[in-house]
Amino acid sequence: MGTLAGITRIAAGILGAIARLASTADDTRAGWDAPAGWDAPTGWDAPADEDDLRRLGLSRGEYLRAAAEGAPSRAAGEPPVFEGRLLELIDGNVPAFSPEELALPPGSERYAELDALGRCGPAIALVGRETMPAPGTARGDLGAVRPSGWDDARYGFVEGGRLFQRCHLIGHRLTAEDANPRNLFTGTGYLNHAMRVFEGLAADHCEAAPGNRVLYRATPVFQADELVARAVRLEALSAGDGGAGVRFSVLLHNVQPGVRIDYATGASREDAAVQDATMRRCVANEASRVFHRASCPAAARIAKGARRRYEGPRQALESEGYEPCKRCRP
Ligand SMILES: [Zn+2]
């Protein structure tokens, strides 16, 4: 039985590999020339949204490097099962825009109609300065929108106290969209911070020079009739440069460490077993039981015998009795 299961698994793996090769060969990415070394992430060394990343416990560079090195890659059609990592690559980090989508004119924004269950669908836009909010524009109030599965719950250990946020599929920063129900889904604040990191890559590219644009798509991934998305897929490709400026295809899971979510309804309960193993890198002081970002001056002063390099989920370190440094806020 075990052998049979093993053979089945190997066969499935081979079939998956063949399917991935076949999908690489097809024509869906016509219209842009893959740069040399196209499977290496690009645009990932841009300046930082440090506040969002600090909440994730990482610098932007660390986060994206960890993502590039540590994130598994799965095929686009695979069910979005959370296997302990917030972030995964899809199709080897290559977006799957059709030739028609690659030809969208500047200013294009499309939001899918809500389905019979009131769930949003893919949102795609060619973002650029013409779609972005004017400097100083305040964001509107989203409170009137109730995305599918909106079952707001409070947890003392979650930043801001609330589990869910009304998450933009395509961020306000890119399209100036406010309370558009077709652009909002029920997502954790934890996911929202990670989404902003990727929005930031697109926004930075657009802000870098007039005429810079990024084709950007966010697809909420619902399973069966569930009301809360399991994950969101983000794809981006900078226009006119073959993706040299920005290119990614990632899946971000709609999770919150410490909380188990019933995706069918949006109900939730505390569960310490739910953790994010997306890599974090820090330096712990075994004498003071404080941990730091590697760049913290205090980290450099830790005595050799007490210095511990750590890579893994932050909460595992906290559960060992370590506390984050108040200065570098790892
Ligand atoms: Zn520190």
Boltz pocket constraint, residues with backbone or C-beta under 6 A from the ligand:
constraints:
  - pocket:
      binder: B
      contacts: [[A, 291], [A, 292], [A, 293], [A, 296], [A, 297], [A, 298], [A, 299], [A, 325], [A, 326], [A, 327], [A, 328], [A, 329]]
      max_distance: 6.0
